[in-house]
Amino acid sequence: MTDEDEGELGAELAKLQQEHRDLDAAIEALHHSPAPDLLRLQRLKKRKLALRDRIAFIEDQITPDIIA
């Protein structure tokens, strides 16, 4: 993996982590609303899980494989 590829992955990772935090805050706010929209809540949680999977994939790509 080149330094350029790693830089691009790092930038994407930072963007996805920020979006994940934003979704977490939105889900929390929706939970505390008087009449939460359950369908919207479900969609936000599904998107958050997809982001978590993508974040884990990128972190695996960035982290070098070390044979112990």
Gaussian input, Z-matrix of N, CA and C with variables (Angstrom, degrees):
# hf/3-21g

backbone

0 1
 N
 C     1     B1
 C     2     B2     1     A1
 N     3     B3     2     A2     1     D1
 C     4     B4     3     A3     2     D2
 C     5     B5     4     A4     3     D3
 N     6     B6     5     A5     4     D4
 C     7     B7     6     A6     5     D5
 C     8     B8     7     A7     6     D6
 N     9     B9     8     A8     7     D7
 C    10    B10     9     A9     8     D8
 C    11    B11    10    A10     9     D9
 N    12    B12    11    A11    10    D10
 C    13    B13    12    A12    11    D11
 C    14    B14    13    A13    12    D12
 N    15    B15    14    A14    13    D13
 C    16    B16    15    A15    14    D14
 C    17    B17    16    A16    15    D15
 N    18    B18    17    A17    16    D16
 C    19    B19    18    A18    17    D17
 C    20    B20    19    A19    18    D18
 N    21    B21    20    A20    19    D19
 C    22    B22    21    A21    20    D20
 C    23    B23    22    A22    21    D21
 N    24    B24    23    A23    22    D22
 C    25    B25    24    A24    23    D23
 C    26    B26    25    A25    24    D24
 N    27    B27    26    A26    25    D25
 C    28    B28    27    A27    26    D26
 C    29    B29    28    A28    27    D27
 N    30    B30    29    A29    28    D28
 C    31    B31    30    A30    29    D29
 C    32    B32    31    A31    30    D30
 N    33    B33    32    A32    31    D31
 C    34    B34    33    A33    32    D32
 C    35    B35    34    A34    33    D33
 N    36    B36    35    A35    34    D34
 C    37    B37    36    A36    35    D35
 C    38    B38    37    A37    36    D36
 N    39    B39    38    A38    37    D37
 C    40    B40    39    A39    38    D38
 C    41    B41    40    A40    39    D39
 N    42    B42    41    A41    40    D40
 C    43    B43    42    A42    41    D41
 C    44    B44    43    A43    42    D42
 N    45    B45    44    A44    43    D43
 C    46    B46    45    A45    44    D44
 C    47    B47    46    A46    45    D45
 N    48    B48    47    A47    46    D46
 C    49    B49    48    A48    47    D47
 C    50    B50    49    A49    48    D48
 N    51    B51    50    A50    49    D49
 C    52    B52    51    A51    50    D50
 C    53    B53    52    A52    51    D51
 N    54    B54    53    A53    52    D52
 C    55    B55    54    A54    53    D53
 C    56    B56    55    A55    54    D54
 N    57    B57    56    A56    55    D55
 C    58    B58    57    A57    56    D56
 C    59    B59    58    A58    57    D57
 N    60    B60    59    A59    58    D58
 C    61    B61    60    A60    59    D59
 C    62    B62    61    A61    60    D60
 N    63    B63    62    A62    61    D61
 C    64    B64    63    A63    62    D62
 C    65    B65    64    A64    63    D63
 N    66    B66    65    A65    64    D64
 C    67    B67    66    A66    65    D65
 C    68    B68    67    A67    66    D66
 N    69    B69    68    A68    67    D67
 C    70    B70    69    A69    68    D68
 C    71    B71    70    A70    69    D69
 N    72    B72    71    A71    70    D70
 C    73    B73    72    A72    71    D71
 C    74    B74    73    A73    72    D72
 N    75    B75    74    A74    73    D73
 C    76    B76    75    A75    74    D74
 C    77    B77    76    A76    75    D75
 N    78    B78    77    A77    76    D76
 C    79    B79    78    A78    77    D77
 C    80    B80    79    A79    78    D78
 N    81    B81    80    A80    79    D79
 C    82    B82    81    A81    80    D80
 C    83    B83    82    A82    81    D81
 N    84    B84    83    A83    82    D82
 C    85    B85    84    A84    83    D83
 C    86    B86    85    A85    84    D84
 N    87    B87    86    A86    85    D85
 C    88    B88    87    A87    86    D86
 C    89    B89    88    A88    87    D87
 N    90    B90    89    A89    88    D88
 C    91    B91    90    A90    89    D89
 C    92    B92    91    A91    90    D90
 N    93    B93    92    A92    91    D91
 C    94    B94    93    A93    92    D92
 C    95    B95    94    A94    93    D93
 N    96    B96    95    A95    94    D94
 C    97    B97    96    A96    95    D95
 C    98    B98    97    A97    96    D96
 N    99    B99    98    A98    97    D97
 C   100   B100    99    A99    98    D98
 C   101   B101   100   A100    99    D99
 N   102   B102   101   A101   100   D100
 C   103   B103   102   A102   101   D101
 C   104   B104   103   A103   102   D102
 N   105   B105   104   A104   103   D103
 C   106   B106   105   A105   104   D104
 C   107   B107   106   A106   105   D105
 N   108   B108   107   A107   106   D106
 C   109   B109   108   A108   107   D107
 C   110   B110   109   A109   108   D108
 N   111   B111   110   A110   109   D109
 C   112   B112   111   A111   110   D110
 C   113   B113   112   A112   111   D111
 N   114   B114   113   A113   112   D112
 C   115   B115   114   A114   113   D113
 C   116   B116   115   A115   114   D114
 N   117   B117   116   A116   115   D115
 C   118   B118   117   A117   116   D116
 C   119   B119   118   A118   117   D117
 N   120   B120   119   A119   118   D118
 C   121   B121   120   A120   119   D119
 C   122   B122   121   A121   120   D120
 N   123   B123   122   A122   121   D121
 C   124   B124   123   A123   122   D122
 C   125   B125   124   A124   123   D123
 N   126   B126   125   A125   124   D124
 C   127   B127   126   A126   125   D125
 C   128   B128   127   A127   126   D126
 N   129   B129   128   A128   127   D127
 C   130   B130   129   A129   128   D128
 C   131   B131   130   A130   129   D129
 N   132   B132   131   A131   130   D130
 C   133   B133   132   A132   131   D131
 C   134   B134   133   A133   132   D132
 N   135   B135   134   A134   133   D133
 C   136   B136   135   A135   134   D134
 C   137   B137   136   A136   135   D135
 N   138   B138   137   A137   136   D136
 C   139   B139   138   A138   137   D137
 C   140   B140   139   A139   138   D138
 N   141   B141   140   A140   139   D139
 C   142   B142   141   A141   140   D140
 C   143   B143   142   A142   141   D141
 N   144   B144   143   A143   142   D142
 C   145   B145   144   A144   143   D143
 C   146   B146   145   A145   144   D144
 N   147   B147   146   A146   145   D145
 C   148   B148   147   A147   146   D146
 C   149   B149   148   A148   147   D147
 N   150   B150   149   A149   148   D148
 C   151   B151   150   A150   149   D149
 C   152   B152   151   A151   150   D150
 N   153   B153   152   A152   151   D151
 C   154   B154   153   A153   152   D152
 C   155   B155   154   A154   153   D153
 N   156   B156   155   A155   154   D154
 C   157   B157   156   A156   155   D155
 C   158   B158   157   A157   156   D156
 N   159   B159   158   A158   157   D157
 C   160   B160   159   A159   158   D158
 C   161   B161   160   A160   159   D159
 N   162   B162   161   A161   160   D160
 C   163   B163   162   A162   161   D161
 C   164   B164   163   A163   162   D162
 N   165   B165   164   A164   163   D163
 C   166   B166   165   A165   164   D164
 C   167   B167   166   A166   165   D165
 N   168   B168   167   A167   166   D166
 C   169   B169   168   A168   167   D167
 C   170   B170   169   A169   168   D168
 N   171   B171   170   A170   169   D169
 C   172   B172   171   A171   170   D170
 C   173   B173   172   A172   171   D171
 N   174   B174   173   A173   172   D172
 C   175   B175   174   A174   173   D173
 C   176   B176   175   A175   174   D174
 N   177   B177   176   A176   175   D175
 C   178   B178   177   A177   176   D176
 C   179   B179   178   A178   177   D177
 N   180   B180   179   A179   178   D178
 C   181   B181   180   A180   179   D179
 C   182   B182   181   A181   180   D180
 N   183   B183   182   A182   181   D181
 C   184   B184   183   A183   182   D182
 C   185   B185   184   A184   183   D183
 N   186   B186   185   A185   184   D184
 C   187   B187   186   A186   185   D185
 C   188   B188   187   A187   186   D186
 N   189   B189   188   A188   187   D187
 C   190   B190   189   A189   188   D188
 C   191   B191   190   A190   189   D189
 N   192   B192   191   A191   190   D190
 C   193   B193   192   A192   191   D191
 C   194   B194   193   A193   192   D192
 N   195   B195   194   A194   193   D193
 C   196   B196   195   A195   194   D194
 C   197   B197   196   A196   195   D195
 N   198   B198   197   A197   196   D196
 C   199   B199   198   A198   197   D197
 C   200   B200   199   A199   198   D198
 N   201   B201   200   A200   199   D199
 C   202   B202   201   A201   200   D200
 C   203   B203   202   A202   201   D201

   B1=1.4404
   B2=1.5299
   B3=1.3148
   B4=1.4564
   B5=1.5292
   B6=1.3192
   B7=1.4648
   B8=1.5236
   B9=1.3326
   B10=1.4612
   B11=1.5313
   B12=1.3388
   B13=1.4589
   B14=1.5198
   B15=1.3305
   B16=1.4557
   B17=1.5283
   B18=1.3233
   B19=1.4664
   B20=1.5150
   B21=1.3313
   B22=1.4682
   B23=1.5246
   B24=1.3305
   B25=1.4603
   B26=1.5298
   B27=1.3194
   B28=1.4601
   B29=1.5224
   B30=1.3270
   B31=1.4593
   B32=1.5297
   B33=1.3321
   B34=1.4681
   B35=1.5326
   B36=1.3222
   B37=1.4590
   B38=1.5279
   B39=1.3119
   B40=1.4692
   B41=1.5311
   B42=1.3329
   B43=1.4713
   B44=1.5287
   B45=1.3272
   B46=1.4611
   B47=1.5265
   B48=1.3310
   B49=1.4645
   B50=1.5244
   B51=1.3431
   B52=1.4612
   B53=1.5258
   B54=1.3298
   B55=1.4600
   B56=1.5305
   B57=1.3296
   B58=1.4664
   B59=1.5303
   B60=1.3414
   B61=1.4684
   B62=1.5258
   B63=1.3367
   B64=1.4624
   B65=1.5283
   B66=1.3320
   B67=1.4603
   B68=1.5219
   B69=1.3177
   B70=1.4625
   B71=1.5358
   B72=1.3224
   B73=1.4659
   B74=1.5278
   B75=1.3219
   B76=1.4614
   B77=1.5250
   B78=1.3178
   B79=1.4660
   B80=1.5210
   B81=1.3177
   B82=1.4705
   B83=1.5265
   B84=1.3168
   B85=1.4666
   B86=1.5259
   B87=1.3128
   B88=1.4621
   B89=1.5235
   B90=1.3217
   B91=1.4679
   B92=1.5300
   B93=1.3238
   B94=1.4604
   B95=1.5263
   B96=1.3119
   B97=1.4650
   B98=1.5332
   B99=1.3355
   B100=1.4709
   B101=1.5349
   B102=1.3154
   B103=1.4682
   B104=1.5282
   B105=1.3357
   B106=1.4687
   B107=1.5313
   B108=1.3189
   B109=1.4658
   B110=1.5316
   B111=1.3313
   B112=1.4658
   B113=1.5205
   B114=1.3217
   B115=1.4653
   B116=1.5301
   B117=1.3170
   B118=1.4694
   B119=1.5302
   B120=1.3227
   B121=1.4594
   B122=1.5298
   B123=1.3092
   B124=1.4628
   B125=1.5334
   B126=1.3189
   B127=1.4709
   B128=1.5196
   B129=1.3331
   B130=1.4609
   B131=1.5274
   B132=1.3265
   B133=1.4638
   B134=1.5279
   B135=1.3233
   B136=1.4635
   B137=1.5324
   B138=1.3207
   B139=1.4610
   B140=1.5328
   B141=1.3316
   B142=1.4652
   B143=1.5319
   B144=1.3244
   B145=1.4680
   B146=1.5304
   B147=1.3292
   B148=1.4646
   B149=1.5325
   B150=1.3323
   B151=1.4653
   B152=1.5252
   B153=1.3353
   B154=1.4674
   B155=1.5225
   B156=1.3278
   B157=1.4673
   B158=1.5261
   B159=1.3259
   B160=1.4661
   B161=1.5358
   B162=1.3319
   B163=1.4596
   B164=1.5299
   B165=1.3161
   B166=1.4674
   B167=1.5273
   B168=1.3348
   B169=1.4624
   B170=1.5301
   B171=1.3183
   B172=1.4640
   B173=1.5246
   B174=1.3232
   B175=1.4642
   B176=1.5265
   B177=1.3286
   B178=1.4649
   B179=1.5275
   B180=1.3385
   B181=1.4639
   B182=1.5236
   B183=1.3231
   B184=1.4681
   B185=1.5278
   B186=1.3273
   B187=1.4582
   B188=1.5306
   B189=1.3094
   B190=1.4721
   B191=1.5282
   B192=1.3291
   B193=1.4629
   B194=1.5270
   B195=1.3053
   B196=1.4569
   B197=1.5143
   B198=1.3145
   B199=1.4485
   B200=1.5072
   B201=1.3218
   B202=1.4666
   B203=1.5106
   A1=108.08
   A2=116.08
   A3=120.19
   A4=110.50
   A5=114.56
   A6=119.47
   A7=110.83
   A8=116.15
   A9=120.60
   A10=110.59
   A11=116.83
   A12=121.22
   A13=110.53
   A14=115.30
   A15=120.14
   A16=110.77
   A17=116.43
   A18=120.96
   A19=111.96
   A20=115.56
   A21=120.27
   A22=110.82
   A23=116.47
   A24=120.33
   A25=110.80
   A26=116.44
   A27=120.81
   A28=111.55
   A29=116.63
   A30=120.98
   A31=110.53
   A32=116.38
   A33=120.06
   A34=110.06
   A35=116.26
   A36=121.12
   A37=110.47
   A38=117.02
   A39=120.71
   A40=110.78
   A41=116.11
   A42=120.52
   A43=110.51
   A44=116.51
   A45=120.21
   A46=111.51
   A47=116.91
   A48=119.78
   A49=111.04
   A50=116.67
   A51=119.91
   A52=110.34
   A53=117.16
   A54=120.88
   A55=110.74
   A56=116.68
   A57=121.56
   A58=110.12
   A59=116.96
   A60=120.87
   A61=111.12
   A62=116.52
   A63=120.55
   A64=110.96
   A65=116.30
   A66=120.09
   A67=110.99
   A68=116.19
   A69=120.78
   A70=109.95
   A71=116.01
   A72=120.52
   A73=110.76
   A74=117.34
   A75=120.91
   A76=110.84
   A77=116.92
   A78=121.09
   A79=109.99
   A80=116.16
   A81=120.57
   A82=110.78
   A83=117.05
   A84=121.09
   A85=110.51
   A86=116.87
   A87=120.65
   A88=111.15
   A89=116.84
   A90=121.07
   A91=111.21
   A92=115.90
   A93=120.56
   A94=113.18
   A95=118.10
   A96=119.77
   A97=109.32
   A98=116.93
   A99=120.04
   A100=113.45
   A101=117.31
   A102=120.63
   A103=108.29
   A104=117.52
   A105=119.61
   A106=112.25
   A107=114.55
   A108=121.75
   A109=106.77
   A110=115.85
   A111=120.60
   A112=112.98
   A113=117.54
   A114=120.63
   A115=110.09
   A116=116.04
   A117=120.01
   A118=110.14
   A119=116.17
   A120=120.89
   A121=110.58
   A122=116.61
   A123=121.65
   A124=110.65
   A125=116.56
   A126=119.99
   A127=111.81
   A128=116.79
   A129=120.33
   A130=110.69
   A131=116.52
   A132=120.06
   A133=110.81
   A134=116.72
   A135=120.73
   A136=110.09
   A137=116.66
   A138=121.16
   A139=110.21
   A140=115.94
   A141=120.78
   A142=110.56
   A143=117.42
   A144=120.93
   A145=111.22
   A146=116.65
   A147=120.15
   A148=110.10
   A149=116.28
   A150=120.08
   A151=110.89
   A152=116.60
   A153=120.36
   A154=110.44
   A155=116.80
   A156=120.70
   A157=111.16
   A158=116.91
   A159=121.06
   A160=110.34
   A161=116.60
   A162=120.87
   A163=110.33
   A164=116.73
   A165=120.84
   A166=110.55
   A167=117.19
   A168=121.27
   A169=110.72
   A170=116.72
   A171=120.85
   A172=110.48
   A173=116.97
   A174=119.68
   A175=110.86
   A176=116.92
   A177=120.76
   A178=111.12
   A179=117.00
   A180=120.56
   A181=111.45
   A182=116.40
   A183=120.94
   A184=110.92
   A185=116.73
   A186=120.72
   A187=110.06
   A188=117.18
   A189=119.07
   A190=110.50
   A191=114.93
   A192=120.85
   A193=108.14
   A194=115.55
   A195=120.55
   A196=107.41
   A197=115.26
   A198=120.11
   A199=108.03
   A200=115.27
   A201=119.19
   A202=110.67
   D1=130.76
   D2=-179.13
   D3=-80.66
   D4=165.76
   D5=178.23
   D6=-63.58
   D7=-34.40
   D8=179.47
   D9=-65.42
   D10=-44.24
   D11=177.92
   D12=-61.34
   D13=-42.78
   D14=-179.29
   D15=-65.54
   D16=-36.74
   D17=177.26
   D18=-65.17
   D19=-42.20
   D20=178.30
   D21=-65.00
   D22=-42.23
   D23=178.17
   D24=-64.54
   D25=-39.01
   D26=178.33
   D27=-62.98
   D28=-41.87
   D29=178.72
   D30=-65.82
   D31=-43.52
   D32=178.49
   D33=-63.95
   D34=-39.92
   D35=179.65
   D36=-61.19
   D37=-45.77
   D38=179.70
   D39=-61.75
   D40=-41.44
   D41=179.79
   D42=-64.59
   D43=-43.89
   D44=-178.93
   D45=-67.81
   D46=-37.92
   D47=178.29
   D48=-64.61
   D49=-38.36
   D50=177.47
   D51=-65.54
   D52=-43.97
   D53=178.26
   D54=-61.75
   D55=-38.68
   D56=178.66
   D57=-62.23
   D58=-43.79
   D59=177.94
   D60=-64.81
   D61=-39.99
   D62=178.74
   D63=-63.49
   D64=-41.88
   D65=177.92
   D66=-64.39
   D67=-38.75
   D68=178.41
   D69=-59.61
   D70=-44.34
   D71=179.18
   D72=-66.16
   D73=-40.45
   D74=179.95
   D75=-65.91
   D76=-40.86
   D77=178.69
   D78=-64.25
   D79=-43.16
   D80=179.26
   D81=-62.41
   D82=-43.43
   D83=179.20
   D84=-64.86
   D85=-39.52
   D86=179.95
   D87=-67.35
   D88=-34.93
   D89=177.01
   D90=-61.40
   D91=-36.99
   D92=-175.25
   D93=-90.68
   D94=0.83
   D95=177.89
   D96=-74.81
   D97=154.39
   D98=-176.38
   D99=-60.67
   D100=-39.47
   D101=179.80
   D102=-132.16
   D103=83.23
   D104=-176.15
   D105=-65.77
   D106=139.53
   D107=176.22
   D108=-80.98
   D109=102.92
   D110=-173.47
   D111=-64.56
   D112=-35.17
   D113=179.36
   D114=-66.88
   D115=-44.25
   D116=178.27
   D117=-64.13
   D118=-40.69
   D119=178.62
   D120=-60.56
   D121=-43.71
   D122=179.31
   D123=-63.12
   D124=-41.85
   D125=179.75
   D126=-66.12
   D127=-39.60
   D128=178.51
   D129=-64.67
   D130=-41.22
   D131=179.44
   D132=-65.63
   D133=-38.77
   D134=179.30
   D135=-65.25
   D136=-41.55
   D137=178.45
   D138=-64.72
   D139=-39.75
   D140=179.32
   D141=-62.96
   D142=-41.41
   D143=177.62
   D144=-64.15
   D145=-40.84
   D146=178.52
   D147=-63.38
   D148=-40.12
   D149=177.30
   D150=-63.56
   D151=-42.06
   D152=179.66
   D153=-60.04
   D154=-42.15
   D155=178.62
   D156=-63.46
   D157=-43.36
   D158=-179.73
   D159=-66.44
   D160=-40.00
   D161=177.96
   D162=-61.63
   D163=-44.77
   D164=179.33
   D165=-62.12
   D166=-40.25
   D167=179.34
   D168=-62.98
   D169=-45.70
   D170=-178.89
   D171=-66.05
   D172=-41.47
   D173=178.28
   D174=-61.11
   D175=-37.77
   D176=177.08
   D177=-65.63
   D178=-35.44
   D179=179.22
   D180=-69.84
   D181=-36.64
   D182=-177.53
   D183=-75.98
   D184=-39.83
   D185=-176.70
   D186=-72.80
   D187=124.97
   D188=-179.17
   D189=-70.16
   D190=146.66
   D191=175.83
   D192=-76.42
   D193=123.81
   D194=179.33
   D195=-116.29
   D196=121.31
   D197=178.35
   D198=-88.59
   D199=119.02
   D200=-177.03
   D201=-96.84

